[in-house]
């Protein structure tokens, strides 16, 4: 008699975990999965064609991580699949970069079965000490969520939570997929409703306070400018930024990491401000301003050419 998992016997529309995961990726807009096949992710990868996802194989995991990062910058979110230990560690540098620059990438790691982990088996690609959490712990510091898919009764909610956080917080997430969980069943009815990706509502009092402060400085300024940075792109507020510029007619500049955020044919567009590396006229306009309204700031020496600072009298950051 075949073994039945009593945790999933009451499902209305059973669907395999791998199919659920990859279907969710497609639902949030991902169409291509980057990565490398490896012994612990091979069965999961067989589900990609079924849900309509394209596999983009790379020559190594580091390249796959950078490719997924680039894909996310263009499409909104990216995904990479690696194998436990040797594969995921090869990708970690690229994913750390995605974390530092707030790029949402889903990192799916095929790993040994839950039975192997529970028994502390001495397997290849491990540290030989029975600790199967060591690599996940390494990734925890560069991931906004670490989801270890070990209980079929919880897996669907774990996946949905991880993908929601990846989207809203625009940071990488780490999903650990054991080989014996790939074909376990979860509730497929959940796929009939998209993950809620709406931003949480602002606190009304705080929002009103911020608006009042911005307007106070804006009305008092004689030479205000707008500086748009990378997080305006990451937070998907470019429509609102353009509406603001259209209404205020303020001069607008972008940082190197905010390049392409503003339509460069816009009459208010002034160019790229990069601190001391800026064109002299652009540098003067920004640093002589009495109000720099910075939208989506991502503080980095790459943006400010190491030593440059805004004029002491200028202020404002959103």
N, C-alpha and C positions, 0 to 999 in steps of 0.2 A: 504494500500500500504506500503511495507516495506521501512524503512528509508535507503536512499542511501547517503554515504559519498562522497560529490562532490570532495573532495581532492584526491580521488583514483579512479575516474570513467574512466580514460584514461589509465589504466594499460594494458600492453600486456599480461602478465602472472601473474595474481593476486595470491599472496600467503599470508597466515596468518603471522602476525608478529612473533609469537612464532616459527612457522616452519622456518621462515627466520633466526631467531637468532640461533636456535639449528643446523640448516644446516651449518651455517657459523662456528660454533664451531667444527663441524665434519670436515669441509674442512681444518681447520688449525691444525688438528691432534688430537683433543680431542675425546676420545671414551667413557669416563665415566664421569658422573655428580654426584658430592657429594652434600649432603644437607639433609634437612628435609622438608616434606610436611607441608604446613600451609594454612590457609584459603585464603590468597591472591595469592598463587602460584599454587593451585591445577589444575586449567584448563590448565595452561601452561605446567605442568608436563605431561599431557596426550599426548603431542606432541613428547616426547622423543622416544618412540618405533617407531613412524612413520619415523623418520630420522635416526634410527639405533644407538641411544645412549643408553648406559646402565645406569640405575639409581642405585646409591650406597647410600642407606639410612644409616644414622648415628644415634647414640643415642642422640646426642645433636649437636647444631650448632658449638660449639667450636671444637669438635672432627672433624666435617665435614670440618672446615677451615684448620685444621692441615692435614687432609687427602688430601684435594685439594692441599695444599702446597707440600706435599710429592709426589703426583702424578705429579705436575708440574716439580719438580726437576728431575724426571725420564723421563717423556714424553715430556717436553718442555713447556707446558702450562696446567693449571688446571682450573676447574670451580666448583662453588658452588652456589646452589639455596637456598635462605632463604625467610622467610616471613617478612613483614614490621614490624619495631619496635622491638618487643620482640625477633624475630628470628635473625635479622641482628645484633642486639647489642650483642647477645650471641656469634657471630662469629668474632666480631671486634678485639679481642685480637690476634687470629690466623692470621688474615689478616694484622694486624699491624706488626707482625713478618715477614710475607711475604714481606711487603713493605721494612722493614729495611734490609732484606737480598736479596732484588732484585729478588723476585720470581714472575713470571707472573701468576696471578690467576684472573679469571673473576668472579666477585661477582654479581649475578643476584638476585634482590630483588623484589618479588611480592608485590605490594602495592595497596592501595585503588584506585578506579576509578578516572579519571581526573575530573569527575563531583563532586564527593565527595570532592576532594581536592579544586576545585574551589569554592565550597560553604562553605568550612571550617567546614564540618560536624564533630560532636563530636563522633568519632568512637572508638572502642576498639583498643588497641595497639598504641594509640596516646597519646600525652601529655595533651589532653583535652583543648588545646588552639587554635585549628584550624590550627596549623603550621605543614604542611606535609613535610617540607623540613628539619626539625631539625635533623633527623637521617642521611639523606644524607650529611648534613653539617658536622656531626661528622666523616663520612667516607672520606670526601674530603681530609683531611690531610694525609690520608694513601692510597690514590688512585691517579694514574697519570691522570685519566679521570673520570669524573662523567657525565653519560649520562642519562637524564630523558626523557623517550620515551613518549611524549605527543602529537606529531603531526605526523600522518601517512605519510605525505608528506616528512618528514625529517628523519623518523626512520631508514630506510635502511642505509643512509649515517652516521647516528649517531652510529649504530652498527658497521659498517665497520671501522669507525675512531677509536672507542674504542678498537676493537680487534687488529687493526694495532699498536696502541700505546702500548697496553699491551705486544705485542710480541717484538717490537723494543726497548722499554724502560725497559722491564723486571720488571714491577711493576704491582700491582693489579689495576683493573679498576672496577668501580661501575656502574651497569646498573639497573635503576629503571623502572620496568615494571608494569604499572597500569593494573588492571583487565580488563578494557574496551578496552585496546589496544591489548590484546592477540590475538583476532580474527580479528583485523583490517587488511586490505589488503595493501601490499606493492609490489613493482615490483620484480617479481620472475626471470625475465630475468637477473637481476644482479648476480644471483647465478651461471650463466653459466661461469662467469669469477671469478677466485680466487682473494681474497684480495691481493694487492701488498705488500708483506712483505720484499721487498729488502731494505737493508740499504741505506740511502742517500749517494751519492758519497762524498768522502772527498774533501776538498779544496786542489787543487794540490800543491799550494805554501806551505801551512801549512804541508801537508803530506811530502813533500820533506825536509822541515826544520826539522821535527821530525826525519826522517830517518838519516839526516846528524848529528844531535846531538847524537843520539843513537850510530851511527858508530864511532863518535869521541871518546866517552867515552869507547866504547867497544875495540877499537884499542889501547887505552892508558892503559887499565886495565891489571894488572898482574894476578889477582886472581878473575876473574868475575864468578858470579853464576846467575842462573835464579830462580826466586821464583814465582810460579804460584798460584794464589788465585781464590776465588769463582767467580769473575766476568768474568774470562776467560771462565768458564762454562756457565754462564748466557748469555754471549754475543756470544756464539756458535763459538768460534775461536780455539777450541782444535786441529783441523786439522792443522791449520796454526802454532800453537805452536809446535806441534810435528815435523812439517817440519823444523821449525827454529832450534829446538834442534838437529835434525838429521844432519843438515848442519853445525852447529857451534860446536857440540860435547861438549857444555858447561855443567857443572854439574847442575842438575835441582832438585829443592826441591818444595814441596807444603806446603801450610798452612793447619791447621786443617779444615778450610772451603773449601779448595781446594782439599781435599782428593778425590782420584779417578780421578782427572783431567788428570793425567799423567799415562801412562802405567807403572806399577811398575816393569815390567820385562825389561824395557828399560835400556840399559847399562849406560846411563847418570843419571838415577834416584838415588837420594841420600837419600830420606826419607822425613819425616814431620818436618818442622821447626815451632816451637810453642813458640818462645821467650825463656824465662827463663825455661820453662817446657820442652825444647827440650832435646834429647839425647846429652850428652856433645860433642861428635864428630861432630854431625850435627850443634849444636850451634856454635862451633868454626869455621866450614867451612863457614857458612853464615856470622857471625859477624866479622870474620877476612878478609872477602873479601873486595877488594877495589872497587867493583862495584856489586851492587845487582840490577839486571834487573827484576823489579817486574811487572808481567803481570796480569792484572785483579784484582788489589788490592781492598780489601774490609776491610777497617780499623775497627778493633774491638778488644777489650781486650780479646775476646775469641781466637783470632788468635795470640796474643802476650803475653798471660799470664799476663796481666794487665800492667806490668812495663817495659817489655823489649823493647828496641829500636835497630834499625840497627846501626852498627858501624858508627861513625860520618863521616868517610871518604867514606863510601859506598853511592851510590846514584843510581837513576834510577827508574822510575815508568811508566808503560804504562796503 
